Amino acid sequence: MKAKIYITLKNGIHDPQGRAIQQSLQTLGFEGVQDVRMGKFLEVDLQEMKKDSAEKTINTMCQKLLANTVIEDFRYEIIEN
């Protein structure tokens, strides 16, 4: 089993990395880019377990360590091999 985890800043939280990327893209001639938000992507391999157990495990991992839930949102998908 594999979990794909996407962590992004919550709306309204200033994103200086995203802003720097946006400005760099505009400098390179990509004029149509209005906004860039920077985030994190993680892949976690899990030993075989039921999908609902895997979801609970990943959710707990995100809540306790992987995401700063004060300023970040997270979502994930579980892929069964």
C-alpha positions as CSV (number, residue, x, y, z in Angstrom):
1,M,0.0,0.0,0.0
2,K,1.2,3.5,-0.7
3,A,-0.1,6.8,0.5
4,K,0.3,10.0,-1.5
5,I,0.2,13.0,0.8
6,Y,-0.2,16.6,-0.3
7,I,0.4,19.5,2.2
8,T,-0.3,23.1,1.3
9,L,-0.6,26.4,3.1
10,K,-4.1,27.3,4.1
11,N,-5.8,30.1,2.2
12,G,-4.8,33.5,3.6
13,I,-1.4,32.3,4.8
14,H,1.4,34.3,3.1
15,D,3.5,32.1,0.8
16,P,6.9,33.8,0.2
17,Q,8.3,30.8,-1.7
18,G,5.3,30.8,-4.0
19,R,5.6,34.5,-4.6
20,A,9.3,34.1,-5.5
21,I,8.5,31.4,-7.9
22,Q,5.7,33.5,-9.5
23,Q,8.1,36.4,-10.0
24,S,10.8,34.2,-11.4
25,L,8.3,32.7,-13.9
26,Q,7.2,36.2,-15.0
27,T,10.9,37.2,-15.4
28,L,11.3,34.1,-17.7
29,G,8.5,35.3,-19.8
30,F,5.5,33.4,-18.4
31,E,3.3,36.4,-18.2
32,G,0.0,34.6,-17.6
33,V,1.0,33.2,-14.1
34,Q,-1.2,35.0,-11.6
35,D,-0.3,33.0,-8.4
36,V,1.8,30.2,-7.3
37,R,1.4,28.3,-4.0
38,M,4.2,26.1,-2.8
39,G,3.5,22.8,-1.0
40,K,5.0,19.5,0.0
41,F,4.4,16.0,-1.5
42,L,5.2,12.8,0.3
43,E,4.9,9.2,-0.6
44,V,4.7,6.7,2.3
45,D,4.8,3.0,1.8
46,L,2.7,1.0,4.2
47,Q,2.7,-2.6,5.0
48,E,-0.5,-4.4,4.0
49,M,-3.5,-3.4,6.1
50,K,-7.2,-2.6,5.6
51,K,-7.8,0.7,3.7
52,D,-9.7,2.2,6.6
53,S,-6.8,1.4,9.0
54,A,-4.3,2.9,6.5
55,E,-6.4,6.1,6.3
56,K,-6.5,6.4,10.1
57,T,-2.8,5.9,10.3
58,I,-2.0,8.5,7.6
59,N,-4.4,11.0,9.1
60,T,-2.7,10.6,12.5
61,M,0.7,11.0,10.9
62,C,-0.3,14.2,9.3
63,Q,-2.0,15.6,12.4
64,K,1.0,14.8,14.7
65,L,4.0,15.3,12.5
66,L,3.8,15.8,8.8
67,A,1.6,18.9,8.6
68,N,1.5,22.0,10.8
69,T,-2.3,22.1,11.0
70,V,-2.3,25.7,12.3
71,I,-1.2,27.0,8.9
72,E,-1.3,24.0,6.6
73,D,-4.0,21.8,5.1
74,F,-3.4,18.2,4.0
75,R,-5.1,15.6,1.8
76,Y,-4.0,12.2,0.9
77,E,-4.9,9.2,-1.3
78,I,-4.3,5.6,-0.5
79,I,-3.3,3.4,-3.4
80,E,-3.5,-0.4,-3.0
81,N,-0.9,-2.4,-4.9
